[in-house]
Amino acid sequence: MNLAHLANHLGMSKTTVSRALNGYPEVNVRTRERVLKAAKEVGYQPNPMARSLALGRTNVFGIIYPLLPTDLGDPMFLDVVAGMSSALEAVNKNLIIAPVSPAAEQPAYQQIVRGRRVDGLVVGRTLVRDERIAFLSKAKFPFVAHGRTELNAPYAWFDYDNEAGIRMAMERLLGLGHQRVALISAPLELNFARQRKDSFVAALASAGLSADPRYLIDNTLDRRSGYQAMQQLLACSPRPTAVIVDNHLSGVGAVRALLDAGVEIGKEMSVIVWGSMADTLAGAHVTTIDQPDPHQAGARMVDMLLALIDGTPATDLQELWQPVLQEGATVGRITHHR
């Protein structure tokens, strides 16, 4: 039996019956009791889709993402998304990923918010100054940022400590006597890349060293650009003795370039890559700055989003997890220079 049949059976309007079933306060107690009793007697089951529409909820959460070809082969990204999906499935809700071209990203946010097509959003790859987050914040639309941004208003965010991760890597390299250290970065409008570079420069400065501009290469976020960046460093005279790559997608290309050039990694050149390198380079046991529990991180962002929708203030929903340095075979003292 559907809602229309139940309303006919009771001689009431569909609106009154729906409001009684959903506990609206304007329906008096006697009417509500009568509707609930009749619904039970005839075995009425509410349509979950119609119910969610009546409550103004879709039970769908979204990520609008300018997907790069590398993302679908990126186990870290897929792990985080899997964690989000599992957490939502556990509460009978769904996750959608809407791939968009970078140019269509802002209009896609406006469309989703205007149409209330999802109950909340996770915003990935945050920028130093992020129009998407500024827009959602102003529209008072529920979101959790996966990463941070410069914004005056409080907002919910989840991130790993970018400064601490680079500081750990630098302490390791400086402690082994490295002074010519290079950094291969993602595009610096990305907040994580900016924070990691700032931490790198600060760590050099506190060791009394300055950053050689030739050793700072940015705009790398895939295998090819990582490969080219490492070739550029190998052409420097003198070469750096150690390199930090701030993202694992470029890290694969950077390590490959060293292997192809016949450089002894860990002896002639030390390398630390941010992000898990498992299963990406057979035989190269890379030292990494690891972001633990990506699956759990995805689930945590969903919990934060649900809490935000239930009224928890954004200021109580800001979490910074700590990265860890995973020792590999790609870091060592210099044995000889080239």
Phi, psi and omega in degrees: 000132179263181185299320181298317180295319180297319179296317177299316181302324182268349184070033180237168176283155178300322182298314181298315181297315180299315181293323178296316181294328182266007172073028179294136186293336183286350177272126184289160189301317183297316179297314182300314182299319181296318180294313182297321180294314181295320180300319181292317182297319183268001178071034180290129175246123179294144175285117185301325180293314179296322181296315182294326177294319180297325181273358182073025179240145178257342187061024177237136176241154189224159168232121173264121193222124173283080186300129172266155180305328182289336186299322185286346174254016184259105184299330180293314179299315182293326177296316180297314180297320178298322177296321177296313182301313182300316182296323180285321178301324182296337179244026176057042176234166186238156176243133172240143173249123179254101179286133179225160172283152182308323182292331184266004188294309182298313176301325179296321177297316182298319181295314181298318182290314180300316183275357183046051185280343175225162179276339181190164183230149166253127182257115183262170179045060184295146179263161178304312172241110193247108181297327181298314182290320177301317180296311182296322180296316180293323181282355183055041179264134185295127176207156169237130178273130174269085189121175183243172180204169176274111180211134181286327181281149177290143178213159181277132178213155175229133182205164168261153185284095184296317180299313184296321181298314180292322179301317178299316181296317181293320178300320180296313183289315180296324179295338178264009175091005179287133177237333177262088184249134180251159177229124172258119188245156166289172177307134190282357171282344174285131187299320182297321182293319179297314181295321181291321179293316179301320180294321179298311181296320180295321181293321176297314183299319182289344175266007179077021181245156175243154183283125174284120183305330180292339183267005179247106181239127180240189180071029177247124179216024175204177186300315185295313182292329176294321179297312182295322179297318180293323177299321179297318179292322180293335180277351180289151174227114359284159176286155168293155178262348179212150181225136170251131175251125190275003175208144188288338180294316175286331182303322180299314180293321182296315180293320178301319180298321179293317179298316181294329182275358179072022179279133178283107184284132182095345177242293178286326183215126176265145182224134171233131181244138175277119177113156183295133179249011182304137174064012181258332181224103180298130174087349178254106181271089191278138171286129185228156166264111190260144173258101187294154172053055179300325179297315179294326178297317178299316179296322182295320179298323178294316178302318180295320180294317178296320179296320180298316180295328179277004172107001176293131181295147182302328181297337178270000185237064179223114186233131179242111178266153184265132173283167177229149178269117180261114182294136175228205183252014187255013180232135177193179174285157178286129176261326174202156183258155175232000000 
